[in-house]
Amino acid sequence: MADERLIQFLNDGKDWEKKATSIPGVFLLRMPTFKSRPPSIVVEVNPVDTSGSPTKKRGIIIRSSSELEQIRNILTNAKLEQLTKSVDEVNPESKVGTKSPSSDVFEI
């Protein structure tokens, strides 16, 4: 059975509304109607800072469990880890700002 809170968020949420979950770095995002596709809820994975705020404007959007599996396969590829370490070596360090955490958390 579907979670009633998700149904309520889908029906009553505003377009592009984002809700934090109890999983750090995981958010729910209500997508608006687009062409023939009705409104939907997607999962956004976005690293958070020490205050729990997203560090990027937009994270990785996951629309389904099959898409999550595909992303999981990509992220566990050893060559991706090697590539990101190489990128770390050549890129300068960046500073990350801090924001206050949101009080509206969707408990998982």
LINWOLIN-V532322 format. One record per pair of residues at least 12 apart in sequence whose ideal C-beta (glycine too) atoms are under 8 Angstrom apart, sorted by the first residue. I is the first residue (numbers start at 0). J is the second residue. Records with the same first field share a line. If there is no record, write none. Layout:
I->J + J
This chain:
4->105
5->27 + 40
8->27 + 29 + 40 + 105
9->29 + 38 + 39 + 40
12->29 + 40
13->29
14->29 + 30 + 31 + 32 + 38
15->28 + 29 + 30 + 31
16->28 + 29
17->29 + 43
18->103 + 104 + 105
19->51 + 100 + 101 + 103 + 104 + 105
20->104 + 105 + 106 + 107
21->104 + 105 + 106 + 107
22->107
23->47 + 51
24->44 + 45 + 46 + 47 + 53 + 58
25->42 + 43 + 44 + 107
26->42 + 43 + 44 + 45 + 53 + 58
27->40 + 41 + 42 + 43 + 105
28->40 + 41 + 42 + 43 + 60
39->62
41->60 + 61 + 62
42->60 + 61 + 67
43->57 + 58 + 59 + 60 + 61
44->58 + 59 + 61
45->57 + 58 + 59
46->58
48->95 + 96 + 97 + 98
49->97
50->97 + 98 + 99 + 100
51->100 + 101
52->97 + 98 + 99 + 100 + 101
54->95
